[in-house]
């Protein structure tokens, strides 16, 4: 048997795990700054948790869920998204007694999609949710938070915030009926995928990437003509404040999101640097979803971002790589080596040694890792009880007693 990973999965190591850890630490920093509490849920749930809220005719439910029966014949599903499990956890653990509830989570999701750039069958996702507030400030807070995280992680990537409003659920229901009627009259010109969605999920046709579908959608009934006054005002407040905050955005009336639970505000951060999978982060309001799942009738809003897509856009990182290497010329000097190793550990100074008693190889490794310093241990260092620190950028060498090393490194930082 030839060992290989399952199609659509990937291992994290080297630069990728460094990027993952940087994303994780950035999310933790901003969650604390914005008073969001972490919530972790199991990676599988009862299947019924997903089927109705996500839309029984949605691609996720029809094609992509990993569903299986356990020994008790219960139908279980590996979570394809994080919002519904987080709401389920909030309901079952009585977390909705004090509102608003601000929660976030990071973890693996599972969808049996066609693997492509930035899209895997097991992927890692970040979610931020605010439950219990219908104030437009909640929408704005999450959009600003998303923008802050992306600016920190991918500062040199060009991306655009796309926003839209879908109106109340009643508005959306009536609008879907109009869309179905319109697209049914154009059925012969639509792509095969869009033909299947005319009555089950006509909103998704607006988001099609097929040229014919785009052309037909341009003349479809406009959602902004079918929205009640209150959600329109809600949306206008968001746009006004985004302008005041100098956050650029594109008002995209064809932006709908892929799951049935969305209504009112929806948004996506898009970039041209990911190919056809151009969305880095997306979310919106899901007022009514919490009640559908058995909780109180309270509003909610949230967003999700794929860690792998963000990672693709990040520069190669030296994050977490030691800038201090050790080089020893001979096994005879092991005691001197152990002395410096213990000193560095006690003073919380990161270091690297390649377990080789060879100057040339150790220096070569230090250069390839872009190390800043090399601590050299040779015969004279051993006999006279000192250490030589070499600065690789200048090749300058300094002889120091062990007690001087910490201050030397700190002064040079």
C-alpha positions as CSV (number, residue, x, y, z in Angstrom):
1,X,0.0,0.0,0.0
2,X,1.3,3.4,-1.0
3,X,0.9,5.9,1.8
4,X,-0.8,9.2,0.7
5,X,-3.1,11.7,2.2
6,X,-6.8,11.7,1.3
7,X,-7.7,13.9,-1.7
8,X,-8.7,17.3,-0.6
9,X,-6.8,17.2,2.7
10,X,-3.3,18.6,3.5
11,X,-0.7,18.4,6.1
12,X,0.5,21.6,7.9
13,X,4.3,21.9,8.5
14,X,7.2,24.3,7.8
15,X,6.1,27.7,6.7
16,X,2.4,26.7,6.5
17,X,2.2,25.8,10.2
18,X,4.1,29.1,11.0
19,X,1.4,31.0,9.0
20,X,-1.4,29.0,10.7
21,X,0.0,29.9,14.2
22,X,0.4,33.6,13.2
23,X,-3.2,33.6,12.0
24,X,-4.3,32.0,15.3
25,X,-2.4,34.4,17.5
26,X,-3.7,37.4,15.5
27,X,-7.3,36.1,15.9
28,X,-6.8,35.6,19.7
29,X,-5.4,39.1,20.0
30,X,-8.4,40.8,18.2
31,X,-10.9,38.6,20.0
32,X,-9.6,39.8,23.4
33,X,-9.5,43.4,22.2
34,X,-13.1,43.2,21.0
35,X,-14.4,41.2,24.0
36,X,-15.4,38.0,22.1
37,X,-15.3,34.7,24.1
38,X,-14.0,31.5,22.5
39,X,-16.4,28.6,22.0
40,X,-15.3,25.2,20.7
41,X,-17.8,22.6,19.5
42,X,-17.4,18.9,18.5
43,X,-16.5,18.3,14.8
44,X,-19.7,16.3,14.3
45,X,-23.3,17.0,15.1
46,X,-26.7,15.4,14.4
47,X,-27.4,15.8,10.7
48,X,-30.7,17.6,11.2
49,X,-28.8,20.6,12.7
50,X,-27.6,21.4,9.2
51,X,-30.2,20.2,6.7
52,X,-33.0,22.7,7.3
53,X,-31.0,25.9,8.3
54,X,-28.5,25.5,5.4
55,X,-31.3,24.9,2.9
56,X,-32.3,21.4,1.9
57,X,-31.7,22.3,-1.8
58,X,-28.3,24.0,-1.1
59,X,-25.1,22.6,-2.6
60,X,-23.8,22.0,0.9
61,X,-26.7,19.8,1.9
62,X,-27.2,18.0,-1.5
63,X,-23.6,17.4,-2.4
64,X,-21.0,18.3,0.1
65,X,-21.8,17.0,3.6
66,X,-20.0,14.0,5.1
67,X,-22.8,12.1,6.8
68,X,-22.8,8.7,8.4
69,X,-24.8,6.5,10.8
70,X,-23.2,5.6,14.2
71,X,-23.9,2.3,16.1
72,X,-27.1,3.7,17.5
73,X,-28.3,4.4,13.9
74,X,-28.1,8.2,14.7
75,X,-27.4,10.2,11.5
76,X,-24.3,12.3,12.2
77,X,-22.5,14.9,10.0
78,X,-19.0,16.3,10.1
79,X,-19.6,20.0,10.5
80,X,-19.6,21.8,7.1
81,X,-19.8,25.2,8.7
82,X,-19.5,26.7,12.1
83,X,-22.5,29.1,12.7
84,X,-25.2,26.5,13.4
85,X,-23.0,24.4,15.8
86,X,-22.1,27.6,17.7
87,X,-25.7,28.5,18.0
88,X,-26.6,25.0,19.0
89,X,-23.9,25.2,21.7
90,X,-25.2,28.6,22.9
91,X,-28.8,27.2,23.2
92,X,-27.9,23.9,24.9
93,X,-25.5,25.4,27.4
94,X,-27.8,28.3,28.3
95,X,-25.4,31.0,27.0
96,X,-28.3,33.1,25.7
97,X,-29.5,34.2,29.2
98,X,-27.3,37.3,29.0
99,X,-27.3,39.2,25.7
100,X,-25.7,40.2,23.5
101,X,-23.5,37.1,23.3
102,X,-20.2,37.6,21.5
103,X,-18.4,34.4,20.6
104,X,-15.8,33.1,18.2
105,X,-14.3,29.8,17.2
106,X,-11.5,28.3,15.2
107,X,-11.4,24.8,13.9
108,X,-11.7,22.3,11.0
109,X,-14.7,22.0,8.7
110,X,-15.6,19.3,6.2
111,X,-17.1,19.6,2.7
112,X,-16.8,17.2,-0.2
113,X,-16.1,19.8,-2.8
114,X,-13.9,19.6,-5.8
115,X,-10.4,20.5,-4.5
116,X,-8.9,23.7,-6.0
117,X,-6.7,26.6,-4.9
118,X,-7.6,27.6,-1.4
119,X,-10.4,25.0,-1.2
120,X,-10.0,21.7,0.6
121,X,-12.4,19.0,1.8
122,X,-11.0,19.5,5.3
123,X,-10.3,23.1,5.9
124,X,-9.8,25.4,8.9
125,X,-12.1,28.2,9.5
126,X,-12.5,31.3,11.8
127,X,-15.9,32.4,12.9
128,X,-17.1,35.5,14.8
129,X,-20.7,35.8,15.9
130,X,-22.9,38.4,17.7
131,X,-26.2,37.0,19.0
132,X,-29.0,39.1,20.4
133,X,-28.6,42.5,18.7
134,X,-30.3,44.0,15.7
135,X,-28.4,47.3,16.0
136,X,-26.5,48.2,12.8
137,X,-23.5,48.9,15.1
138,X,-23.2,45.1,15.5
139,X,-23.0,44.7,11.7
140,X,-20.4,47.5,11.6
141,X,-18.4,46.1,14.5
142,X,-18.0,42.7,12.7
143,X,-17.1,44.3,9.4
144,X,-14.4,46.5,11.1
145,X,-13.1,43.5,13.0
146,X,-12.7,41.5,9.8
147,X,-11.0,44.4,8.1
148,X,-8.6,44.9,11.0
149,X,-7.6,41.2,11.0
150,X,-7.0,41.1,7.3
151,X,-5.0,44.3,7.3
152,X,-2.8,42.8,10.0
153,X,-2.3,39.4,8.2
154,X,-2.2,40.4,4.5
155,X,-1.3,44.2,4.5
156,X,0.0,44.1,1.0
157,X,-2.9,42.3,-0.6
158,X,-5.5,44.3,-2.5
159,X,-9.0,43.3,-1.5
160,X,-12.4,44.9,-1.7
161,X,-15.3,44.8,0.8
162,X,-18.6,43.9,-1.1
163,X,-21.8,44.6,0.8
164,X,-25.5,44.2,0.1
165,X,-28.8,43.9,1.9
166,X,-31.3,41.1,1.3
167,X,-34.1,42.6,3.4
168,X,-36.3,40.9,5.8
169,X,-37.1,37.2,5.4
170,X,-40.6,38.0,4.0
171,X,-38.9,40.4,1.5
172,X,-36.5,37.7,0.5
173,X,-39.3,35.1,0.1
174,X,-41.2,37.4,-2.3
175,X,-38.1,38.3,-4.2
176,X,-37.2,34.7,-4.7
177,X,-40.6,34.1,-6.3
178,X,-40.0,37.0,-8.7
179,X,-36.5,35.6,-9.6
180,X,-37.9,32.1,-10.2
181,X,-40.4,33.5,-12.6
182,X,-37.9,35.6,-14.4
183,X,-35.2,32.9,-14.7
184,X,-37.8,30.3,-15.8
185,X,-38.5,32.5,-18.9
186,X,-34.7,32.4,-19.7
187,X,-34.2,28.7,-18.9
188,X,-32.8,27.8,-22.4
189,X,-30.0,30.3,-22.0
190,X,-28.9,29.4,-18.5
191,X,-26.1,27.0,-17.5
192,X,-27.1,23.5,-16.5
193,X,-26.2,24.3,-12.8
194,X,-28.4,27.4,-12.8
195,X,-31.3,25.6,-14.4
196,X,-31.4,23.3,-11.4
197,X,-31.6,26.3,-9.1
198,X,-34.5,28.2,-10.7
199,X,-37.0,27.0,-8.1
200,X,-34.9,25.6,-5.3
201,X,-32.3,28.4,-4.9
202,X,-32.7,31.2,-7.5
203,X,-30.5,33.6,-5.5
204,X,-27.5,31.5,-6.3
205,X,-27.9,32.2,-10.0
206,X,-27.1,35.8,-9.3
207,X,-23.7,34.7,-7.9
208,X,-22.9,32.4,-10.9
209,X,-19.5,32.8,-12.7
210,X,-20.9,31.7,-16.1
211,X,-20.9,34.5,-18.7
212,X,-24.4,33.7,-19.9
213,X,-25.8,33.6,-16.4
214,X,-24.1,36.9,-15.5
215,X,-25.6,38.5,-18.6
216,X,-29.1,37.2,-17.8
217,X,-28.8,38.2,-14.1
218,X,-27.9,41.8,-15.1
219,X,-31.5,42.2,-16.3
220,X,-33.1,40.3,-13.4
221,X,-35.4,42.0,-10.9
222,X,-33.3,44.0,-8.5
223,X,-33.3,43.1,-4.8
224,X,-33.2,46.8,-3.7
225,X,-36.6,47.3,-5.3
226,X,-38.1,44.6,-3.1
227,X,-36.9,45.5,0.3
228,X,-38.9,47.0,3.3
229,X,-38.1,50.5,4.6
230,X,-36.4,49.3,7.9
231,X,-33.7,47.1,6.4
232,X,-33.0,49.7,3.8
233,X,-32.4,52.3,6.6
234,X,-30.3,49.8,8.5
235,X,-28.2,49.3,5.4
236,X,-27.9,53.1,4.7
237,X,-26.6,53.6,8.3
238,X,-23.9,51.0,7.7
239,X,-22.8,52.5,4.4
240,X,-22.7,56.0,5.9
241,X,-20.5,54.9,8.8
242,X,-18.1,52.9,6.6
243,X,-17.6,56.1,4.6
244,X,-17.0,58.0,7.8
245,X,-14.4,55.4,8.8
246,X,-12.7,55.6,5.4
247,X,-13.4,51.9,4.7
248,X,-13.8,51.5,1.0
249,X,-16.6,49.2,-0.2
250,X,-18.5,48.1,-3.3
251,X,-22.3,48.0,-3.1
252,X,-22.9,44.7,-4.9
253,X,-26.6,44.0,-5.5
254,X,-25.8,40.4,-6.8
255,X,-24.1,39.4,-3.5
256,X,-26.3,36.8,-1.9
257,X,-24.1,34.3,0.1
258,X,-24.7,30.6,-0.4
259,X,-26.7,29.4,2.7
260,X,-30.5,29.9,3.2
261,X,-30.3,31.4,6.7
262,X,-28.9,34.8,5.5
263,X,-31.1,37.9,5.4
264,X,-30.6,41.7,5.7
265,X,-26.9,42.6,5.6
266,X,-24.5,40.4,3.7
267,X,-20.8,41.1,3.0
268,X,-17.7,39.6,1.5
269,X,-14.1,40.6,1.3
270,X,-12.9,39.7,-2.2
271,X,-9.5,39.6,-3.9
272,X,-8.2,39.0,-7.4
273,X,-5.3,37.0,-6.1
274,X,-7.2,33.7,-5.4
275,X,-8.5,32.9,-8.9
276,X,-12.1,31.8,-9.1
277,X,-12.3,31.3,-5.4
278,X,-12.1,35.1,-4.8
279,X,-13.7,35.4,-1.4
280,X,-11.4,35.6,1.6
281,X,-14.0,36.2,4.2
282,X,-17.8,36.5,4.2
283,X,-20.9,36.7,6.4
284,X,-24.0,38.5,7.2
285,X,-27.2,38.6,9.3
286,X,-29.2,35.4,10.0
287,X,-32.2,36.8,12.0
288,X,-34.6,34.0,12.6
289,X,-32.0,31.2,12.5
290,X,-31.7,30.9,16.3
291,X,-35.5,30.4,16.6
292,X,-35.4,27.8,13.8
293,X,-32.8,25.9,15.8
294,X,-35.0,25.8,18.9
295,X,-33.8,28.9,20.7
296,X,-35.4,32.3,21.4
297,X,-36.5,34.6,18.6
298,X,-33.4,36.8,18.7
299,X,-31.3,38.3,15.8
300,X,-27.8,37.2,14.9
301,X,-24.9,38.2,12.7
302,X,-21.5,36.6,12.0
303,X,-18.7,36.0,9.5
304,X,-16.4,33.1,8.6
305,X,-12.9,33.1,7.0
306,X,-10.9,30.2,5.6
307,X,-7.5,30.0,7.1
308,X,-6.0,28.3,4.1
309,X,-7.1,31.2,1.8
310,X,-5.6,33.8,4.1
311,X,-2.4,31.7,4.3
312,X,-2.0,31.7,0.5
313,X,-2.1,35.5,0.5
314,X,0.5,35.8,3.3
315,X,4.2,36.3,2.7
316,X,6.7,33.6,3.6
317,X,7.3,34.1,7.2
318,X,10.2,33.7,9.6
319,X,7.7,33.9,12.4
320,X,8.9,31.7,15.3
321,X,12.3,30.8,13.7
322,X,15.3,31.0,16.0
323,X,17.7,33.8,15.2
324,X,20.5,32.3,17.4
325,X,22.3,29.1,16.3
326,X,25.0,27.1,18.1
327,X,28.2,25.7,16.5
328,X,30.6,23.3,18.2
329,X,33.7,21.9,16.7
330,X,34.2,18.7,18.6
331,X,32.4,16.3,20.9
332,X,35.1,16.9,23.5
333,X,33.4,20.2,24.3
334,X,30.0,18.8,25.1
335,X,30.1,20.0,28.7
336,X,30.6,23.6,27.5
337,X,27.7,23.1,25.0
338,X,25.4,21.9,27.8
339,X,26.4,24.9,29.9
340,X,25.3,27.4,27.2
341,X,22.1,25.4,26.4
342,X,21.0,25.5,30.1
343,X,21.8,29.2,30.3
344,X,19.8,30.0,27.2
345,X,16.8,28.0,28.4
346,X,16.8,29.6,31.8
347,X,16.8,33.0,30.2
348,X,14.1,32.1,27.7
349,X,16.4,32.7,24.7
350,X,15.4,30.7,21.7
351,X,18.2,28.8,19.9
352,X,18.9,26.1,17.4
353,X,21.6,23.4,17.2
354,X,21.8,20.8,14.4
355,X,23.4,18.0,16.6
356,X,26.5,18.2,14.4
357,X,30.1,18.7,15.7
358,X,31.1,20.5,12.6
359,X,31.6,24.3,12.2
360,X,31.1,24.4,8.5
361,X,27.8,22.5,8.5
362,X,26.5,24.5,11.5
363,X,27.4,27.9,9.9
364,X,25.9,26.8,6.6
365,X,22.6,25.9,8.4
366,X,22.7,29.3,10.2
367,X,23.1,31.1,7.0
368,X,20.3,29.2,5.2
369,X,17.9,30.0,8.2
370,X,18.9,33.7,8.1
371,X,20.1,33.5,11.7
372,X,21.3,36.7,13.3
373,X,24.0,35.2,15.6
374,X,26.0,32.0,16.0
375,X,27.5,31.1,19.4
376,X,30.8,29.3,18.6
377,X,32.4,26.7,20.9
378,X,35.9,25.6,20.0
379,X,39.0,24.6,21.8
380,X,40.0,28.1,23.0
381,X,36.4,28.8,24.2
382,X,36.4,25.5,26.1
383,X,39.8,25.9,27.7
384,X,39.4,29.6,28.7
385,X,35.7,29.3,29.7
386,X,34.1,31.9,27.3
387,X,31.9,31.9,24.2
388,X,32.3,33.6,20.9
389,X,29.3,35.3,19.3
390,X,29.5,35.8,15.6
391,X,27.1,38.3,13.9
392,X,26.4,36.9,10.5
393,X,25.5,40.2,8.9
394,X,28.9,41.7,9.6
395,X,31.0,38.7,10.5
396,X,32.0,40.6,13.6
397,X,32.9,38.3,16.5
398,X,32.7,39.1,20.2
399,X,34.1,37.1,23.1
400,X,31.9,37.0,26.2
401,X,31.6,35.3,29.5
402,X,28.3,33.3,29.8
403,X,26.7,35.9,32.2
404,X,27.2,38.6,29.5
405,X,25.3,36.9,26.7
406,X,21.7,37.8,27.7
407,X,22.5,41.6,27.9
408,X,24.5,41.4,24.6
409,X,21.6,39.9,22.7
410,X,19.0,42.3,24.3
411,X,21.1,45.3,23.5
412,X,21.4,44.2,19.9
413,X,17.7,43.5,19.5
